[in-house]
Structure formats: C-alpha cells, structure tokens
Amino acid sequence: MACSQRKRSCPLPAVNLYDGSAYRVLRKRNVGFGRVPVLILSAEHGLIRAETVIAPYDRKMDEARAEALCS
C-alpha cells in the first residue's frame, strides 16, 4: 500500500498512523494486519511493515525521493 497524507499526531504502528480511506477500510475489516502481511511504501521510511512504529512526518513521494529509496 502507499502511505497516506492524512496521519494521526503521535507515533503508532504505521497501519494505525496513516488515516486515509484505504487504511480505514483495512482497519475496519481487519484484513491484512495480523492475518496477511501488509507492506507500506512510506515517503519517509521506504518499504516498512504495517506494524512498524513510526512518528508522524510531512514528506511527499516524488521522483527524486523514489530514486533515493530504490538504493
């Protein structure tokens, strides 16, 4: 899943920190998290597991950032 611009305001597992519509559905249906591995592509942290605790940040994915994360 891609990260979401909408985030909660304190460090949480990534699946709970991101608050976009796809994450709300994921949490509501409990699909993925805890059952099937969910990986999130974060503009700040790169590819992370849904349960990885991260702090809120303000960074957008752009071409330069994507190139930097590929390494």
C-alpha positions in Angstrom: 0.0 0.0 0.0 1.1 3.6 -0.5 1.3 5.8 2.5 -1.3 8.4 3.1 -1.1 12.2 3.5 -3.6 12.0 6.4 -1.9 10.9 9.6 -2.6 10.8 13.3 -0.5 13.0 15.5 1.6 10.6 17.6 3.9 7.6 17.0 1.9 4.5 16.2 2.2 1.3 14.1 2.2 2.5 10.5 -1.2 0.9 9.8 -2.7 3.0 12.6 -0.7 6.2 12.0 -1.9 6.6 8.4 -5.5 7.7 8.3 -6.5 7.7 4.6 -9.6 5.9 3.4 -7.7 2.7 2.4 -6.3 2.4 5.9 -9.7 3.0 7.5 -11.1 0.1 5.4 -8.1 -2.1 6.3 -8.5 -1.5 10.0 -12.3 -1.8 9.9 -12.3 -5.1 8.1 -9.1 -6.3 9.9 -7.9 -7.6 6.6 -4.2 -7.9 6.2 -2.9 -6.6 9.5 -2.3 -9.6 11.7 -3.5 -12.1 9.0 -1.8 -11.4 5.8 1.5 -9.4 5.7 0.9 -5.8 4.7 3.8 -3.7 3.5 3.6 0.1 3.2 5.6 2.3 0.9 6.4 5.4 3.1 7.8 8.5 1.5 9.9 9.0 4.7 10.9 5.4 5.7 10.7 3.4 2.4 9.2 0.0 2.5 8.0 -0.9 6.0 5.8 -3.5 7.7 2.3 -2.4 8.8 3.2 -3.0 12.5 6.4 -0.8 12.4 6.0 2.1 14.8 6.8 5.4 13.2 6.3 9.1 14.1 4.2 11.4 12.0 6.1 13.2 9.2 5.5 15.6 6.4 7.1 14.3 3.2 5.7 13.6 -0.2 6.8 11.0 -2.6 8.3 12.5 -5.7 10.6 11.1 -8.4 13.8 12.2 -6.6 12.6 10.6 -3.3 11.6 7.4 -5.2 15.0 7.2 -6.8 16.7 7.7 -3.4 14.6 4.9 -1.8 15.4 2.5 -4.6 19.0 2.2 -3.4 
